[in-house]
Amino acid sequence: MTPETRRNVLRYGIAIDLVILATGAGMLLPASPAVLLFVFAAAVLASVWKGGWQGGLTALLLSLLVLATMFEFAPASLALFAAATALAGAATAVALRSRAPQLQPAVVDMPAALPLAPQPAVDPGEAERAAREEKRAAKKRAQADRERARMEEERAAAERKREEAEARAAKQREEADRERARLEAEREAAERARAEAEALAAKEREENERLAREREAADRERARLEAEREAAERA
């Protein structure tokens, strides 16, 4: 933290703390409005004394906010309080500035900069070792990056091979399905041809049987006629 930042923290922190203290006193100790205004005015003047006009202005604004919201003072009373306190604070600031050589606020009297602790001397050997360690670490990081890139390439190549194998397998399955469909169609055609041949053979058998029956009937008729003719000749 820089000295300027430290001074600002103390300046505004003291103002806020004094207003909070005055608020607590006003809430815990019931008093008349005049006493309450005096307590807040004292907080503003103390803020001017410890933190300069910036701290006093911060304390005045916070006091007005607290008096208007928590204690419900009238606007006229707040305006009178603000004017009187501002005048008193300005007089206090002028008095403190004129007496700066004898009585200077603690915050303003802080040194501009604190002496820095002496820095330890850097060992050249230690610096060289640190540089070597850094080079080794950089080399290891580069090797790790190359190894990671190689593994990524191998993974990509394996992925491509897997996709190609899946494509080949899908193509082979498609061809096998087409071949199976062709064989199934040929089998069905052969079944139909066999059924047609069997039907034709059955029809031929029926036709042969019919012809055989007709020949047999003709033979019987011829034999009957022969027998009748022979009987007629004998008679």
Backbone hydrogen bonds, N-H to C=O, Kabsch-Sander energy under -0.5 kcal/mol:
donor,donor_aa,acceptor,acceptor_aa,energy
6,R,2,T,-2.4
7,R,3,P,-2.5
8,N,4,E,-2.2
9,V,5,T,-2.4
10,L,6,R,-2.4
11,R,7,R,-2.7
12,Y,8,N,-2.5
13,G,9,V,-2.3
14,I,10,L,-2.3
15,A,11,R,-1.4
16,I,12,Y,-2.4
17,D,13,G,-2.6
18,L,14,I,-2.4
19,V,15,A,-2.0
20,I,16,I,-2.3
21,L,17,D,-2.4
22,A,18,L,-2.4
23,T,19,V,-2.4
24,G,20,I,-2.5
25,A,21,L,-2.3
26,G,22,A,-2.3
27,M,23,T,-1.8
28,L,24,G,-2.5
29,L,25,A,-2.3
36,L,32,S,-2.2
37,L,33,P,-2.6
38,F,34,A,-2.0
39,V,35,V,-2.2
40,F,36,L,-2.0
41,A,37,L,-2.5
42,A,38,F,-2.5
43,A,39,V,-1.8
44,V,40,F,-2.1
45,L,41,A,-2.6
46,A,42,A,-2.5
47,S,43,A,-1.8
48,V,44,V,-2.0
49,W,45,L,-2.3
50,K,46,A,-2.3
51,G,47,S,-2.9
52,G,48,V,-1.7
55,G,51,G,-1.0
56,G,52,G,-2.2
57,L,53,W,-2.5
58,T,54,Q,-2.2
59,A,55,G,-2.5
60,L,56,G,-2.4
61,L,57,L,-2.4
62,L,58,T,-2.3
63,S,59,A,-2.3
64,L,60,L,-2.5
65,L,61,L,-2.1
66,V,62,L,-2.5
67,L,63,S,-2.9
68,A,64,L,-2.1
69,T,65,L,-1.9
70,M,66,V,-2.5
71,F,66,V,-1.1
73,F,67,L,-1.9
78,L,74,A,-2.2
79,A,75,P,-2.4
80,L,76,A,-2.4
81,F,77,S,-2.5
82,A,78,L,-2.6
83,A,79,A,-2.4
84,A,80,L,-2.6
85,T,81,F,-2.6
86,A,82,A,-2.3
87,L,83,A,-2.3
88,A,84,A,-2.4
89,G,85,T,-2.8
90,A,86,A,-2.6
91,A,87,L,-2.5
92,T,88,A,-2.3
93,A,89,G,-2.6
94,V,90,A,-2.5
95,A,91,A,-2.4
96,L,92,T,-2.5
97,R,93,A,-2.2
98,S,94,V,-2.2
99,R,95,A,-1.6
100,A,97,R,-1.1
102,Q,99,R,-0.8
103,L,99,R,-3.5
107,V,50,K,-0.6
109,D,105,P,-2.3
110,M,107,V,-1.1
127,A,123,D,-2.5
128,E,124,P,-2.6
129,R,125,G,-2.6
130,A,126,E,-2.6
131,A,127,A,-2.3
132,R,128,E,-2.5
133,E,129,R,-2.8
134,E,130,A,-2.4
135,K,131,A,-2.4
136,R,132,R,-2.8
137,A,133,E,-2.7
138,A,134,E,-2.6
139,K,135,K,-2.7
140,K,136,R,-2.7
141,R,137,A,-2.5
142,A,138,A,-2.5
143,Q,139,K,-2.7
144,A,140,K,-2.8
145,D,141,R,-2.5
146,R,142,A,-2.7
147,E,143,Q,-2.9
148,R,144,A,-2.5
149,A,145,D,-2.5
150,R,146,R,-2.7
151,M,147,E,-2.7
152,E,148,R,-2.2
153,E,149,A,-2.4
154,E,150,R,-2.8
155,R,151,M,-2.6
156,A,152,E,-2.5
157,A,153,E,-2.9
158,A,154,E,-2.9
159,E,155,R,-2.4
160,R,156,A,-2.5
161,K,157,A,-2.7
162,R,158,A,-2.5
163,E,159,E,-2.4
164,E,160,R,-2.7
165,A,161,K,-2.9
166,E,162,R,-2.6
167,A,163,E,-2.4
168,R,164,E,-2.8
169,A,165,A,-2.9
170,A,166,E,-2.6
171,K,167,A,-2.5
172,Q,168,R,-2.9
173,R,169,A,-2.6
174,E,170,A,-2.3
175,E,171,K,-2.7
176,A,172,Q,-2.8
177,D,173,R,-2.5
178,R,174,E,-2.4
179,E,175,E,-2.8
180,R,176,A,-2.7
181,A,177,D,-2.4
182,R,178,R,-2.5
183,L,179,E,-2.8
184,E,180,R,-2.4
185,A,181,A,-2.3
186,E,182,R,-2.6
187,R,183,L,-2.7
188,E,184,E,-2.5
189,A,185,A,-2.4
190,A,186,E,-2.8
191,E,187,R,-2.7
192,R,188,E,-2.6
193,A,189,A,-2.6
194,R,190,A,-2.7
195,A,191,E,-2.7
196,E,192,R,-2.6
197,A,193,A,-2.7
198,E,194,R,-2.9
199,A,195,A,-2.5
200,L,196,E,-2.6
201,A,197,A,-2.9
202,A,198,E,-2.6
203,K,199,A,-2.3
204,E,200,L,-2.6
205,R,201,A,-2.6
206,E,202,A,-2.5
207,E,203,K,-2.5
208,N,204,E,-2.9
209,E,205,R,-2.8
210,R,206,E,-2.5
211,L,207,E,-2.5
212,A,208,N,-2.8
213,R,209,E,-2.6
214,E,210,R,-2.5
215,R,211,L,-2.8
216,E,212,A,-2.7
217,A,213,R,-2.8
218,A,214,E,-2.6
219,D,215,R,-2.9
220,R,216,E,-2.5
221,E,217,A,-2.4
222,R,218,A,-2.8
223,A,219,D,-2.8
224,R,220,R,-2.4
225,L,221,E,-2.5
226,E,222,R,-2.6
227,A,223,A,-2.6
228,E,224,R,-2.6
229,R,225,L,-2.9
230,E,226,E,-2.8
231,A,227,A,-2.2
232,A,228,E,-2.4
233,E,229,R,-2.3
234,R,230,E,-2.2
235,A,231,A,-1.7
